[in-house]
Amino acid sequence: MSMELYYFGRLGRLAREVYHTLYEGLMAMQTEIVIHRLETEELYDVFMLLRLDHPELFWSTGFKYKYYSDSPNIIFIPEYLFEKSKIAEHKKAMQARVARLAKAASENKTDLDKERFIHDFLVESVCYDKLKKPYSHEIIGPLGQGVGVCEGIAKSFKVLCDAVNIPCIIAYCGNNPDKGIKYRHMWNVVKIGGKWYHIDATFDNSLTKGLASLAPDCGEIRYDYFNLDDTAIFRDHEPLLFPLPSCTDKEHFFLRETKKSFTKTEDVYKRAQQAVKKNKILTFHWRGGYLTRDVLNELISLLRKAGEEKGKACRVSLNYPQAVISVAYSETEGEELVMEEANEGEKD
């Protein structure tokens, strides 16, 4: 099994020793772990980064500690999600679940195919947990219960990538109360073909579920956040709390790879005509310059025209930060333009 221990590699010598001691103690489910003394903030960071490198440690969710003023050590007291007997039971179940999914993912030939399998599984099978139960922050939520929040989904993505030998890191950004973003957010960075890319399965999960408002039971999956570069991802993601490798490749964004990224209005119109004829949803990325109000109105006019030619009305949803548009055609009128919120679950 390949495992990207990215955050371990960024720590200093003493922090690495603490990291390693904590890992051994948590894997053994010890109730107390003696470690070198660190300042509280640094200890919190080491514990957080350890769990980002090792999402398989789903049972360890917090800690307390005690110390003597004249001692160079502290006693780390883990807080576990379950009792020891239950942890062992859940651990066995998670290992079997990951092995089955990894086997299915590995039937695909390329790393990109494996990445897509993992993405699609998490988008299709996980429901966002708006109540944010504790296990939804760990792999046991998405992989065991079919529910999760961004943290649990990002950890599940990494543990599955680790199992199929795709280098993967969990990205972690802050909240932003001024924008109504109440919670910190997590997603992933993966290395495909020797280059790093951002992928946010949580945001794609939200958008895919939102397609039901356009066309119930359409069976479509969204790829708005599949293999983005730094410029694209930070259009609607907050700055990172911990640095990551640069993602500079703009050429292999998934919608561009699958020829659903357009620079000409006539191409949009032709694809819309095909969508009407086949009774399919059309989701595409616009990269023909800035998506201004005038450009958007022109695109909607062409989408509407393609439908009217076959006696159908169009309903359009827009992921404005990523310039991704979905359109569905039907016999009945509906709200023509819906502005999408990919990060709905992270807001108030």
Secondary structure, DSSP 8 states (H G I E B T S, - for coil): -----TTGGGS-HHHHHHHHHHHHHHHTT-S-EEEE---HHHHHHHHHHHHHH-TT-TTEEEEEEEE-TT-SEEEEEEEESS-HHHHHHHHHHHHHHHHHHHHHHHTSSSHHHHHHHHHHHHHHH-EE-TT--GGGGSTHIIIIISEE-HHHHHHHHHHHHHHTT--EEEEEE--BGGGTB-S-EEEEEEEETTEEEEE-HHHHHHHHHHGGGTSTT------TTEEE-HHHHTTSS--BSS--------TT-HHHHTT-EES-HHHHHHHHHHHHHHT--EEEEE-SS---HHHHHHHHHHHHHHHHTTT-EEEEEEEGGGTEEEEEEESS---SEEE--TTGGGB-
